Amino acid sequence: MTMRTHTCGHVDHQLLDQHVTLVGWVNRRRDHGGVIFVDLRDREGLVQVVFDPDDPAMFAQAETLRNEFVIQVSGRVRRRPDGTENPNIVSGQVEVFALELTILNRAEPLPFQLDDDRTHEEHRLRYRYLDLRRPEMLARLRLRHKVTAIMRRFLDEHEFIDVETPVLTRATPEGARDYLVPSRTHPGEFFALPQSPQLFKQLLMVSGLERYYQIVKCFRDEDLRADRQPEFTQLDIETSFMDEDEVMALIEKMMRQLFIESIGEPLPDPLPRLTWAEAMRRFGSDKPDLRIPLELVDVADLLVDVDFKVFSGPANDPRGRVAAMRVPGGGKMPRKQIDDYTKYVSIFGAKGLAYIKVNELAKGREGLQSPILKFLTDEAIDGIIERTGVEDGDLIFFGADKAKIVNESLGNLRVRLGHDLDMVEHGYRALWVVDFPMFEYDEADGRHYALHHPFTAPHPDDLDKLDTDPEQVRSRAYDFVLNGYELGGGSVRIHDSATQTRVFKQLGIDEQEAQEKFGFLLDALKYGAPPMAGIAFGLDRIIMLMSGAASIRDVIAFPKTQSAGCLLTDAPGEVDAAALRELSIRVRKPPAEQAKQ
């Protein structure tokens, strides 16, 4: 016997007077004057089922139904009485008059109500299988499926080959911390879970595969936030014989098709491009949210000689920056709000937040309001007003410090102001950020780090600076940015061992370490490696933005918490001593935990 003939969400007026058999969960039960109504729910939607007291046995059974009981109902589709239609659902014009009822399974009272939006996230994660019954959660998983299907179809049509790469691999010295897996057969040695299939996909290009993709799990043992998880999914792509322009053109085409087919939103054709230097100068961020109209303006040259060390110090520092940001209509901002923003930028290392309120430009200095005006010359004030383009009623915020601190503090303040002042444009604004620096210098460590990863190719025009002035070397890297999120990052790869060795040297990786960690790659590059380029997209972030979810946890079926734990399975957990002995491991707890025992 067929368990069901139709799904609840597909019962409509076209089935009038037909006999149907449905299965699903009791979404809601209502008893109205001797007639019982049940909203029956399955994956596809809701339908109203009516139980009439003329069948006493079945009616008595219907009286026992409670929310989330799993039932099977057979009955006749009929039109709802006038005035009781529900235009918000497909089945809103009809109902099913029950003729048979089978209770397939009962449900105990739920630990939380599925329609209660106030339920704490930890509680929802502990009972994730219940949380996923909510229509909005199901819709996000369906969107995720649709997105991956479109990606696969597009790449298949463009002659890419889906190849799986290893999950147990070798620890890498760069990037975030690895998740380590002890080896039983090699005592004292460890595998690492991959942060990315980067090396393997480059080896696939050496193998002659030419076009590869994979929707793959990756792992990073790092501090979490709303758009990060210890295990995440990415669309991984690599190509041979394509340069950055060709890769970006292909990816643009895929992303435009993806957004139109999945959520009906267009992306520009072509996408705008910003160099890294321009993005940092105008927005203080290499992933600017173009929906927010606020921009940063450099004013250091106007303040070199002012008698105000807060400004003149960074203005005369080669690594410093003094920037201004005009806030239209911000002049009415109360002091308490300015103080709140001052406290906010301190999170990013800013020591303060200078400002000028523009009350009446026609009065010159007298029409301005700020505690720093007495330190500024008339020439400096005139230059700032002209450069920022302020008008009466505006406010100017300033950042003055090391360039990195100014960029992070004003860049984040720009986004905060955009949301607080309702200045965020609706829709999706995508762009490419290109020409990233090859290296960034860490003053605390006194060494250079790769801004992307150590296999990114340097810009050919900057190769002569690689050994002598590495901070001025641009890379052939490109990031796909949408609404302030980096959704994808890629680059042209180094495909010759000599250049790769030079890059390792700048990163403090000597020949012995390079051979130990990456010898297989360096060897492969000697045997006719083709020019190669690729990109990887964070699938979870894409779905988060498309669905309007606040966190990637809301678009992953079984996510981890902020502390990288699983409340559903109570993972991670301890293992018994025998298992540890097999792995040649002994646990030594931190001193604080030992003291508690």
N, C-alpha and C positions, 0 to 999 in steps of 0.2 A: 504493500500500500504506500502511495506517495505521501511523504510527510506534509507537504504543502503544494498547492497549485499556483499560488501567487505570493508575492511579497506585499507587506502592508503598505509600503509607500507607492505601490503601483495599482492599488485598487481605486478606480475612478468611475465616472459616469458611463464609460464604454463597457463596463461589466454589469450594468443594470440587469437585474433579474437572473443573473448567472449564479451558479453554486460555486463557492470558493472554499478552500481549506488553507488556513493561515496558522503560522506559529510565531512565537515571540515572547516578549516580556510584558507584564502588566505595567504600563506606565502610570496609570491612574484608574481608580475605581470610584464610581459615584452611584449612590442609591437615591433615585428620585421617585418617590411616591409609588413604590412597589415595582419599578422598572430599574434594572441595574445597567449602567453604562460602563464599559471598560475601554480605555484608550490602549490599544495593543501596539507595541513598538517592536520593530526589527531594524536591521541595518539601513533599510531603505526609507523608513518613515513611520508614520502613525496612521491607524484607521480606528474608527469608533465601532465597537461591537455592542449590540443590544441583547440583553437577556430578559425574556418575558416570563412572568410568573405562571403562564399557562402550562409550562413544563416544570412541575414542582421539583423533580429530582435534579434536573440540570440547574434550576434556579437556586436550590439549596447549595449546590456545589459552587455556583458563582458567588454566593454570599461569603464563602470562605476565602475568596481571592484577596490577595494583598499585593502591594507594590513589589515588583520584580519577581513575582511568580512566573515560571515558564509554562506556557499553556499552548494547546492546539485547539483551534476553533474551526468548525465547519458551519457554513450558513449561506444565506441568500443575500446578494447585494441589492439594496433598495435605496431610493432617494430619501434624503433627510427631510423632515417636515419643514415647511416654510419658516424662515426666521431663525433656523438653527444651523445654517450652513457656516462653514469655517473657510474663508477664502485664503487663509495662510498655509494650508496644506493641500497636497494633490487630491486626497480623498475627502476634501471638505464638503463636497456636494452629496456624498453618499455615506451609508453605514452598512454594517453587516448584521443581519438578523440571525442570531445564533440558533443552530439546530442541534449541534453536538459540542461538547466541551470535554477536553482531557487535560488534567493537570500533569504536566511532564516533570515538574520539579517545584518544590516549595522554596521560599526564601525566608530566612530569619530577618528580623528588623535590621535595616542597614546601619552601619556606623556613622553615616552622614547622608543627608538628603541630596540626591543628585542635582536638584534644581536650586540648591542653596549656594550662591556665589561667595558667601562669606566663609565657607569651609577653608580652614588653614591648609596651605599647600602640603605641609608635612603629612597631614592626615590623608590627603588625597593620594600622595605618593605611597603611603603605607598600604592603601587599598586601591592600587592603580587599576586593577582589573575592573573595579566599579567605576572609577573616575573615567575610564575610557568608554563607558556606556553613554556618557553625556554627548548629545548631538554635536556640540562644537569640537569636542576632542575627536570624535569619529570623522568629522569633516576635515580636520587637519591631517589625519592619517590618509584619508582618501586623496587629499590634495598632494600629499607627499608621493603617493603611488603614481598619480597622474604626472607629476613633474619628472620623476625618474623614467617613466615610460616615454615621455616626449624626448628626454635627453638621449635615451638609448636609441630611439627611432632615428633621431637626427644624425647621431654619430654612425649608426649602421648605414644610413643612406650615403654618408660621406666616407665610406670605406675604412672606418676604424674597426679594430678587432678588440674584443673584450678578452683580457687575459688576467687571470688571478696571480697575484704575487705572494710571497711567503708572509706568514704572520709571525713566525718565530725567526728572528734575524739577529743581527749583531748590534750591540750598543754603539751609539755615535757620540762623539765628543762635543758636538755643536747643538744649539737649540735648547728646548726644554728638557727636563729630566725624563729619562726613559722609565717605563714600567719593565722591571726585570723578572725573568722567569728562570728559576734554578734548574740546572740539568742533573738528572739522576745518573745518567750514563757517563757524564763528564764531571765528576765531583769537584766542587769549588768553582765551577764555571757557569755562566749565565747566558741565556738568550735575552733579547729585548723585544718587546712588542713595537711595531713600527710607528714612528711619528708620521711617516709618509712613505709611500713606495718609491721615493725619489731615485735611489740608486738602481733599483731593479728596472724601473721604466727606462732609465738611460741605457742600461744593458740590453733591454729589448730593442732599442734603436740600433745599438751596435750589432744586434742579431739580424737586422734587416727587416724588422716588422713594419717599420715606417709610420704606421698610425695605430696607436694603442689607446684604450680607455678602460676604466674600471670604476665601479661604484664601490668604494672600499672603506672598511673600518680602520681608523687610525687612533693612536693612543698617546696622550701626553700627561705626564705627572706634574701638573702645574696648578697654581692657585686658580680657583674658578670664579666666574662671574656669570651674568645673565646670558651672554652669548658664547659661553665655553662649557665644555664637558670633558671629563677625563677620556672618554671614548666618544668619537664623533665620526660622522660619515662625510666623505668627500667624493666628488666627481674628479677623477684623476685622468689627465690627458697628456699624451706626448706625441710629437711628430718628428719626422726627419725631412730634411730638405725644404723647410719652411722658415722664413724669418719672422721677426716680431710683428711686422705689419700684416703678413698673411695669417698668422695665428689670431691676431686681434680681430681681423675682418671675419674670419670663420666663427669665432666665439660670439661676436656681436650678432651675427645671423642666428646662431643658436639661441641666444638669450632673448632676442626680439620674438622669435617663434615661440619660445617657452612662455613668455609673459602674455602674449596674445592668446595662445591656446589654453593656458591654464587659468588665467584670471581676467582675460580681456583687456589688459592694460598695455598700451603701446610704449615702446622705448624709441628714442631718437635714432635717425639713420642719416649720417653716421653719428656715433657717440662723440661728445667733445673729449678732447685730450688736454691734460694739464701736466706740465713737468712737475716733478717733485718739488723743485725750488719755488715754482710759482704757487703751488698748492700751499706750501708752508708759509710763503710770504703773505698770501691773501687770506688764508683761513686758519693758519696755525696748526694744520693737520694734513697728513697724507691720505686721509680718507674723508674729505670734506662733504658735508651735507649741503648740497646746492639748493635745497628747498628753502634755506634760511638766507636772507639777503644781506646779512651783516658781513663786513669784511675788515681785515686788519690793514693798517697803513704804516709803513716805516717812517719814523720821524727822528731817528737818531742823529742825522746830520744837522738838524735844527737845534740840537741840545748839547752839542759837544762842549760848548763854553759856558753853559749856564752854571750859576752858583748853587747847584742842587745835586749833590753826589748821587742821590738815588737815580737821577737821569744821566748825569755826565759820566758816571762810572761805567755803566754798560755802553754808553754812546762811544766811549773811547776804547772799549774792549773788543778785540777781534772776534771773540766768541760771544759777545754780548748782543743784545737787541733792545731797542726801544720802539714800541709799536702803539698805535692808537686805534680805537674802534668807536665809530660813531653809532649811537643808538637813537634812531629817529623817535622823537616824542619822549625820550627818556628824562627830560628835564623835570618832569613832575614826579619823578621817583623819590620817595621819602628817604631820609637818611638811614632809617632802620633797614630798608631793603638794600641800600648800598652796603651797609655793614654786613648783611647776610651774604652778599656776593663777595665781599672781601674775605669773609671766613671760608667761603667755598673755594676761592682760588688758592688759599693757603694749603689745601689738600695737595696741590700740584707743585708746591715749593715756593709760591709767590710770597714775598714778605709784606705785601700790601697791595692796595688797588687805588691808585690815584685817579681823580676824575675832574672834569670841568663841566658845569652846567651852563648851557647857552641860553640866557634869558632874553637878551636884546642885542643882536649883533651891531646894530647901528650905533650903539654907545661905546663900541670898542671894548677895552679892558673893563670898563665900568658895567658893561652889560653881561659880564661873565661872573660865575660864582664858583669858587674853589679855594681850599686852603693852600694850594701850591702856586697860585698865581703870582704871589710876591717873589717867587724864585725865578720866574720866567721873564725874559726880555720881551719887549714889544714885538721885535722881529720874530722871535720864536713863536709867540702867540699867533701872529699874523700867518706864519707859515703853517702852523697846525690847523688853523681855521680853513685856510685855502686848500690844504691837502686832504682834509677829511670831508670837505664840502658840507659842513654843518649848517643848520638853519635854526631860527628861533625855536626854543622848546626842546632842542636836542640835548644829548648828554654824550660826553667823550670819556671812555675808559682808557687807561694807560697800563701797559706792562713794561717793566724795565728790569732786566736781569740777564743771566745767561740765556742765549737764544732758545735752548731747549726748554727752560722753565717758562719763558714768555710764551712760546708756542703752545705748550701744554695748558698753561693757565688761561690765556686768552682764547685759545681754540676751544677749550671746554666751556668757558664762560659764554662764548658765542652761541654754542648749542643750547645751553641752559636759558639764555635770554630769549632765543628764538621760540622755545617752548613756553616759557613763562609769559611772554608778551604776545603770544598767539601770532607769531610771524612765520610759521612753518607752512609752506605751500603744500597743497594737497597733491597726492600722486607720487610718482616714482621719477627720480632724477639720477640717471646713471652717467658715469664717465670713466675714462681710463686715466690713471696716473702713471707717468712714464719717467724714464731717466732718473731713477733713484741713485743715491750715492752707493757705491760698491761697499763701503765700510763705514762703520760708526766707531768713534773712539770712546772708550770707557775710562774716564779719568781715575776712578777708584781702582780699577785693575791695571791701568797703564798699558792697555793693549787695544788692538782693533778687533771688532767682531763683524761678521758678514751681516749686512742689513737684511738680506733675504736668506740665502743659504750659500755655502761655500762652493757650489757648483754653477753659480750664476756667471755668465760671461761678462767681462768688462767691455765698455764701449770701445770700439776700435780706435777712435780718435784720442782716447785717454790711456792707451797701453803704455806709452812712454813714461807715464807718471806712476805706474803700478808699484815700482820699487822705491821711488824717490818722494812722491807726494800722494800717498794712497787716499787721503781724505778728499782729494779733488777728482778721483776716478768715478765716473758714472758707470752704472751697470745697465745691461740690456734687459732690465726687468720691467714688468707692467702689472698693475693691479686693476681689477674691475671693482669699482666702488659704486654703491647704491645707497642713497639716503643716509650717508654717514657710516656705513658698514663696508669693510673690505669683504666682498663675497668671493673673490677669486684672486689668486696671485700666481704669476708665472714669469718665465724668463727664457731667453736664449741660453743654452747651456754651454759650458766649456767642453770642447770636443777634442782637445789635444792635451797630452800629458804634461808638456812643458809649461803651458799657461796654468794648468791646474796646480802644478807644483809651486809656481810663483805666488798664486793666491794662497795656498796653504802656508807658505812662508810668512806672508803678511798677517796671517791669523795666528801665528805662533805655533804652527804645527810643523815640526821638523821632519826630515826625510824618514827617520825611523818610525815616528808616530804615524806619518802619512802611509807608510808601507804597511804598518800593523793594522790600521783602521780601514784604509781604503786601497790597499794594494791590488785587490781584484779589479777595482775600477781603473786605477792607473794602468794596470796591465791591459785591460780591455781597450783603452784609448789608443794603445800602440798598434792595434790591428785593424786599422781602417774604419775608425768611428766616423759616422756621417755628421754633418751639422744638424743640430737638434734643438727643439724648443717645445715648451709645454706650459701647462697651467693646471691648477687644482682649484675647485670650487667647494666651499663649505655648504653642503646640502642642507644641513640643519638651519643655517642662517637664512638661506634662500626661502625655505618654507616659513620661517618665523616672520620674515618681512611680508611675504605674500599673504599670509593668513592674518596678519595684525596681532599675532601673539606677543606677549611681553617678554617671553624668555624662550630659549631653544628647548627648555625642559618641556614646554607645552606642545612641542611638535615631534618629540621622541617617545616611542611607545613606553619604554621602561628606562627613564633617565636616572642619573645619580643626583644627589643633593649637592649643596654648596661645599660640603666637606668630603665630597667624592665617595659617599656611601649610598647603598641601596636600601631604603627603608622597607621595601617589599620582601626582600630575601635576607635582610640583615647582613649584607655583605659590605666590606670584607669581614671575615671571621677567623678565629683561631683554628689551627689544625693540630692533630694529635702529635705527640712526641715521636711516635714510630714513623710517621710520614716525613717528619723533619730529619730524622736520622737517615732515612733513605736518600735524602737530598744533601747529606753532609752539612746540615744547617742547625745552628742552635740560636734560639731567640734570646737577645739581651734587651730587656725593656729599658726605656729612658729612666734616669734616676728618680724623677718625680713619681713615676708609676711604681717603682720599686719601693719607695718610701711609704706608699699607701698600703702595701701588702704586709 
